[in-house]
């Protein structure tokens, strides 16, 4: 067999054997074209070994085979081509909480409303304190006035204490003088501290007045306080006044003394009936200017308001002792307004009421604004 043909045959058998043993199949491989084998012209001379040929023996030129590598696919018998998959460790999914929804396993937060403010008990005690200074002309002495008022709807227990400790540079010259309206406190004073021996009724008010000397050129602060057991609002129990350097011949006063206004209320039962309404009653409210001498009112007008409880109703318009005042009214309320009374004067308000059985022991309160005073009363016999 010709050498070139033998070479091609060996190559083809080798390729087929490899394809059968590895089960390789060429994809998209163009067919191999084998051209005709040219046989050289002439006859080869085979001489004996001792004979030499004068012409070289010609060899046929092999046909060129395309040189590209076919794409091979491994075929697995009885199955589909295997694919290599990358396996990642499974991670637990973490849910993303929605707004307003807590993650699983956690308790749902329930919004809590702030607790309601404690209700003010009926019949509560509330003492207030005001303080003012008045410089005496031609001296460095000052008149100190402390005003204590029960603006609550109930009485304050005995033992209330009013104290005005004097700072260095300030010296007491006269004893404390007490002026009261709306009751008697039974005050006992030692120095600038006074203690009440009696209870203080709703609407009770008192002025504590004394004189003190202040050293010239001294700057100081003078503070006072009132205390009592059961006071519902301690925030209004203390007041302080700052003193600048005082001259022996002052040209102006420090702070005008504020007038003390008493505020009282009473309901007096009258004739009883066998039919409804059961009683006729008279309502009396008094506003009094208790001084002290030379005091100044802080307001140009005051207002008295009274809302009657169930079982009481007004029978006629209220009557006021001062013609500068005016009143409005309805079956269960009155509203009167006017200038504050002058020093030592009283403004009285009278109204006729009808009282039913369920209201014969009912207590109600009137208010005096802007003084912040309260006066309470229950029906009583003559």
C-alpha positions as CSV (number, residue, x, y, z in Angstrom):
1,X,0.0,0.0,0.0
2,X,1.2,3.5,-0.8
3,X,2.7,5.3,2.1
4,X,0.4,8.3,1.9
5,X,-2.7,6.2,1.8
6,X,-1.5,4.2,4.7
7,X,-0.9,7.3,6.7
8,X,-4.4,8.6,6.1
9,X,-6.0,5.3,6.9
10,X,-4.1,5.1,10.2
11,X,-5.2,8.6,11.2
12,X,-8.9,7.8,10.3
13,X,-8.9,4.6,12.3
14,X,-7.3,6.2,15.3
15,X,-9.9,9.0,15.3
16,X,-12.8,6.5,15.0
17,X,-11.4,4.3,17.8
18,X,-11.1,7.3,20.1
19,X,-14.6,8.4,19.3
20,X,-16.0,4.9,20.0
21,X,-14.1,4.4,23.3
22,X,-14.8,7.8,24.7
23,X,-18.2,8.1,23.1
24,X,-17.2,11.5,21.7
25,X,-19.5,13.1,19.1
26,X,-18.3,16.1,17.2
27,X,-20.9,18.9,16.9
28,X,-20.9,21.3,14.1
29,X,-17.8,19.7,12.7
30,X,-17.5,20.1,8.9
31,X,-16.9,16.8,7.2
32,X,-13.4,15.9,6.4
33,X,-12.8,16.0,2.7
34,X,-10.3,13.5,1.4
35,X,-9.2,14.2,-2.1
36,X,-8.1,11.6,-4.6
37,X,-4.7,10.3,-4.1
38,X,-2.4,10.9,-7.0
39,X,-0.3,8.1,-8.1
40,X,3.1,9.2,-9.4
41,X,3.8,8.5,-13.1
42,X,6.2,5.8,-13.7
43,X,7.0,2.5,-12.2
44,X,9.2,2.0,-9.2
45,X,12.1,-0.1,-9.8
46,X,13.0,-2.7,-7.1
47,X,16.4,-3.9,-7.6
48,X,18.5,-6.2,-5.6
49,X,20.2,-5.0,-2.6
50,X,23.4,-5.0,-4.4
51,X,22.0,-2.9,-7.1
52,X,21.6,0.8,-6.7
53,X,19.1,2.9,-8.5
54,X,20.2,5.8,-10.5
55,X,16.9,7.7,-9.8
56,X,15.4,8.6,-6.5
57,X,12.1,7.0,-5.7
58,X,9.3,9.7,-5.7
59,X,6.8,9.9,-2.8
60,X,3.2,11.2,-3.3
61,X,2.4,14.5,-1.7
62,X,-0.4,14.1,1.0
63,X,-3.6,16.0,0.7
64,X,-3.9,18.9,3.3
65,X,-6.4,18.3,6.0
66,X,-8.2,21.3,7.6
67,X,-6.6,22.0,11.1
68,X,-9.3,23.0,13.6
69,X,-10.3,21.4,16.8
70,X,-13.9,20.1,16.8
71,X,-16.1,20.8,19.8
72,X,-16.8,17.6,21.6
73,X,-19.6,16.8,24.0
74,X,-19.5,14.0,26.5
75,X,-22.5,11.7,26.1
76,X,-23.6,9.7,29.1
77,X,-25.6,6.6,28.2
78,X,-29.3,6.6,29.2
79,X,-29.3,10.2,30.5
80,X,-29.2,13.8,29.7
81,X,-26.0,15.8,29.6
82,X,-24.8,16.4,33.2
83,X,-24.5,19.9,34.4
84,X,-22.4,21.1,37.2
85,X,-24.4,23.1,39.8
86,X,-22.9,25.2,42.5
87,X,-24.6,24.4,45.8
88,X,-24.6,27.1,48.4
89,X,-25.3,26.6,52.1
90,X,-28.9,27.5,52.7
91,X,-29.2,30.5,54.9
92,X,-32.3,31.1,57.0
93,X,-34.4,33.9,55.6
94,X,-34.7,36.9,57.7
95,X,-38.1,38.6,57.2
96,X,-38.1,42.3,56.8
97,X,-40.6,43.8,59.3
98,X,-43.2,46.0,57.8
99,X,-43.7,49.4,59.4
100,X,-45.8,49.1,62.5
101,X,-45.6,45.2,62.6
102,X,-43.1,43.8,65.0
103,X,-40.9,40.8,64.0
104,X,-42.3,37.3,64.6
105,X,-41.7,36.1,68.1
106,X,-41.7,39.6,69.7
107,X,-44.7,40.9,71.6
108,X,-46.7,43.6,70.0
109,X,-46.2,46.9,71.7
110,X,-49.5,48.4,72.8
111,X,-49.4,52.2,72.9
112,X,-50.2,53.4,76.4
113,X,-52.0,56.6,77.1
114,X,-50.7,58.8,79.8
115,X,-52.6,58.4,83.0
116,X,-55.2,61.0,83.6
117,X,-54.4,63.8,86.0
118,X,-55.6,63.1,89.5
119,X,-59.0,64.5,90.2
120,X,-59.1,67.4,92.6
121,X,-61.0,66.2,95.7
122,X,-64.1,68.0,96.7
123,X,-63.6,70.3,99.6
124,X,-59.8,70.9,99.0
125,X,-57.5,73.3,100.8
126,X,-55.4,75.8,98.8
127,X,-53.6,78.6,100.6
128,X,-51.9,81.3,98.5
129,X,-49.5,84.0,99.6
130,X,-48.7,87.5,98.1
131,X,-46.0,89.9,99.3
132,X,-45.5,93.6,98.9
133,X,-43.2,96.3,100.3
134,X,-43.8,100.0,100.8
135,X,-41.0,102.4,101.7
136,X,-41.8,105.1,104.3
137,X,-41.0,108.6,103.1
138,X,-37.8,110.2,104.5
139,X,-36.5,106.8,105.9
140,X,-35.1,103.5,104.8
141,X,-37.9,101.7,106.6
142,X,-40.3,99.5,104.7
143,X,-43.8,98.3,105.4
144,X,-44.1,94.6,104.7
145,X,-47.5,93.2,103.8
146,X,-48.2,89.4,103.5
147,X,-51.6,88.4,102.1
148,X,-52.8,84.9,102.8
149,X,-56.0,83.5,101.2
150,X,-57.7,80.1,101.1
151,X,-58.9,79.9,97.5
152,X,-59.9,76.2,97.9
153,X,-63.4,74.9,98.2
154,X,-62.8,73.3,101.7
155,X,-61.3,74.4,105.0
156,X,-57.6,74.3,105.8
157,X,-56.7,72.5,109.0
158,X,-55.4,74.4,112.1
159,X,-51.7,74.9,112.3
160,X,-51.1,77.0,109.1
161,X,-47.7,78.9,109.4
162,X,-46.9,82.2,107.8
163,X,-43.1,83.0,108.0
164,X,-41.0,85.9,106.7
165,X,-37.4,85.4,107.8
166,X,-35.6,88.7,107.4
167,X,-32.2,88.6,105.6
168,X,-29.0,90.2,106.9
169,X,-29.4,94.0,106.6
170,X,-33.1,94.0,107.4
171,X,-34.5,94.4,111.0
172,X,-38.0,94.2,112.4
173,X,-39.2,97.3,114.0
174,X,-42.9,96.6,115.0
175,X,-45.0,93.5,115.8
176,X,-47.1,91.8,113.1
177,X,-50.6,93.2,112.8
178,X,-53.2,90.7,111.5
179,X,-56.4,91.8,109.6
180,X,-58.9,89.0,108.7
181,X,-62.0,88.6,106.6
182,X,-64.1,85.4,106.2
183,X,-63.4,84.0,109.6
184,X,-61.0,84.0,112.5
185,X,-57.7,82.1,112.3
186,X,-56.6,82.5,116.0
187,X,-53.1,83.6,114.9
188,X,-50.2,83.7,117.3
189,X,-47.1,85.6,116.1
190,X,-43.5,85.4,117.4
191,X,-41.2,87.7,115.5
192,X,-42.1,87.4,111.8
193,X,-43.6,83.9,112.1
194,X,-47.4,83.4,112.8
195,X,-49.3,80.2,113.5
196,X,-53.0,79.7,113.1
197,X,-54.9,78.0,116.0
198,X,-58.1,77.6,114.0
199,X,-59.1,76.2,110.7
200,X,-59.3,78.6,107.7
201,X,-62.7,78.4,105.8
202,X,-63.1,78.7,102.1
203,X,-62.8,82.4,101.1
204,X,-60.8,83.3,104.2
205,X,-58.2,86.0,103.8
206,X,-55.8,87.8,106.1
207,X,-53.1,90.6,105.9
208,X,-50.0,90.3,108.0
209,X,-48.3,93.8,108.3
210,X,-45.1,94.9,110.0
211,X,-42.4,97.5,109.7
212,X,-38.7,96.7,109.1
213,X,-35.5,98.9,108.8
214,X,-33.2,98.3,105.9
215,X,-29.5,99.4,106.0
216,X,-28.8,102.1,103.5
217,X,-26.9,100.9,100.4
218,X,-27.7,97.3,101.0
219,X,-29.1,95.1,98.2
220,X,-31.0,92.0,99.4
221,X,-33.9,89.6,98.8
222,X,-36.7,89.1,101.2
223,X,-38.8,85.9,100.9
224,X,-42.0,84.7,102.7
225,X,-43.9,81.4,102.8
226,X,-47.1,79.9,104.0
227,X,-47.4,76.2,104.8
228,X,-50.3,74.0,106.0
229,X,-51.0,70.2,106.0
230,X,-53.1,69.1,103.0
231,X,-52.4,72.1,100.7
232,X,-53.2,71.0,97.2
233,X,-51.0,73.5,95.4
234,X,-47.7,74.3,97.1
235,X,-46.5,76.2,94.0
236,X,-48.4,79.4,95.1
237,X,-47.2,79.3,98.7
238,X,-44.0,81.5,98.5
239,X,-43.1,85.0,97.2
240,X,-39.8,86.9,97.1
241,X,-39.1,90.6,96.7
242,X,-35.7,92.1,95.8
243,X,-34.5,95.4,97.4
244,X,-32.1,97.7,95.7
245,X,-30.0,100.2,97.7
246,X,-32.3,102.5,99.6
247,X,-31.7,106.2,100.2
248,X,-32.7,108.1,103.3
249,X,-34.9,110.4,101.2
250,X,-36.6,108.2,98.6
251,X,-38.3,109.8,95.6
252,X,-40.6,106.8,94.9
253,X,-42.1,103.8,96.6
254,X,-41.0,100.2,95.9
255,X,-44.1,98.3,95.4
256,X,-47.6,99.5,96.3
257,X,-49.5,97.6,98.9
258,X,-52.2,95.5,97.4
259,X,-55.7,95.8,98.9
260,X,-57.1,92.7,100.6
261,X,-60.5,91.6,99.3
262,X,-62.7,89.4,101.4
263,X,-65.1,87.0,99.7
264,X,-68.0,85.3,101.5
265,X,-71.1,83.3,100.5
266,X,-74.2,82.0,102.4
267,X,-77.4,80.2,101.6
268,X,-80.2,80.7,104.2
269,X,-83.3,78.5,104.1
270,X,-86.6,80.1,104.6
271,X,-90.2,78.9,104.4
272,X,-90.9,75.2,103.8
273,X,-93.7,74.0,101.5
274,X,-95.5,70.7,101.3
275,X,-95.2,70.7,97.5
276,X,-92.4,71.1,95.1
277,X,-90.2,73.1,95.6
278,X,-89.8,72.3,99.2
279,X,-88.0,75.5,100.5
280,X,-87.5,79.1,99.6
281,X,-83.9,80.3,100.3
282,X,-81.9,83.5,100.0
283,X,-78.4,83.6,98.5
284,X,-76.0,86.2,99.8
285,X,-72.5,87.0,98.4
286,X,-70.2,89.7,99.8
287,X,-67.0,91.3,98.4
288,X,-65.2,93.5,101.0
289,X,-62.1,95.7,100.7
290,X,-60.3,95.1,104.0
291,X,-57.3,97.4,103.4
292,X,-54.7,98.2,104.6
293,X,-54.7,101.9,104.7
294,X,-53.2,103.4,101.5
295,X,-53.6,100.1,99.6
296,X,-54.1,100.0,95.8
297,X,-56.3,97.5,93.9
298,X,-54.6,95.7,91.1
299,X,-57.7,95.4,89.0
300,X,-60.2,97.9,87.6
301,X,-63.0,95.4,87.7
302,X,-63.9,92.1,89.4
303,X,-66.3,89.4,88.4
304,X,-68.4,87.2,90.7
305,X,-69.7,83.9,89.2
306,X,-71.9,81.2,90.8
307,X,-73.2,78.0,89.1
308,X,-75.9,76.5,91.2
309,X,-76.1,72.7,91.8
310,X,-79.0,70.4,90.7
311,X,-82.0,71.0,92.8
312,X,-81.5,74.8,93.2
313,X,-82.8,77.4,90.8
314,X,-83.1,81.2,90.9
315,X,-86.6,82.7,91.1
316,X,-85.8,86.4,90.3
317,X,-82.9,88.6,89.0
318,X,-80.1,89.1,91.6
319,X,-79.9,92.5,93.4
320,X,-76.5,94.3,93.9
321,X,-75.9,97.0,96.5
322,X,-73.6,99.0,94.2
323,X,-75.4,100.6,91.2
324,X,-72.1,100.6,89.3
325,X,-72.3,96.8,89.1
326,X,-74.4,94.8,86.6
327,X,-75.6,91.2,86.7
328,X,-76.8,88.5,84.3
329,X,-78.6,85.4,85.4
330,X,-80.4,82.2,84.4
331,X,-82.3,79.6,86.3
332,X,-79.1,77.9,87.5
333,X,-76.3,80.6,87.4
334,X,-75.5,84.3,88.0
335,X,-72.7,86.5,86.7
336,X,-72.1,90.0,88.3
337,X,-69.3,92.4,87.4
338,X,-68.2,95.9,88.6
339,X,-65.4,97.9,90.1
340,X,-63.8,96.7,93.4
341,X,-65.2,98.3,96.5
342,X,-63.3,101.2,98.1
343,X,-61.3,100.7,101.3
344,X,-63.7,99.5,104.1
345,X,-66.7,99.2,101.8
346,X,-68.7,96.0,100.9
347,X,-70.6,95.0,97.8
348,X,-73.5,92.6,98.5
349,X,-75.4,90.4,96.0
350,X,-78.8,88.9,96.9
351,X,-80.8,86.4,95.0
352,X,-84.0,84.4,95.8
353,X,-83.7,80.6,95.3
354,X,-86.0,77.6,95.2
355,X,-84.5,74.5,96.9
356,X,-85.6,70.9,96.3
357,X,-85.2,68.0,98.8
358,X,-82.2,66.5,97.0
359,X,-80.3,69.9,97.3
360,X,-81.0,70.8,100.9
361,X,-77.5,69.7,101.9
362,X,-75.7,70.4,98.6
363,X,-72.6,72.7,98.7
364,X,-71.7,74.9,95.8
365,X,-69.0,77.6,95.3
366,X,-68.8,81.1,93.9
367,X,-65.6,82.6,92.4
368,X,-64.1,86.1,92.5
369,X,-61.9,86.8,89.5
370,X,-59.2,87.9,88.8
371,X,-58.4,87.6,92.5
372,X,-58.7,83.8,92.3
373,X,-60.8,83.7,95.5
374,X,-63.5,81.0,96.1
375,X,-66.4,81.0,98.6
376,X,-68.5,77.9,99.2
377,X,-71.7,77.3,101.2
378,X,-74.5,74.8,101.8
379,X,-78.1,75.7,102.7
380,X,-78.6,76.4,106.4
381,X,-81.6,77.3,108.6
382,X,-82.0,80.7,110.1
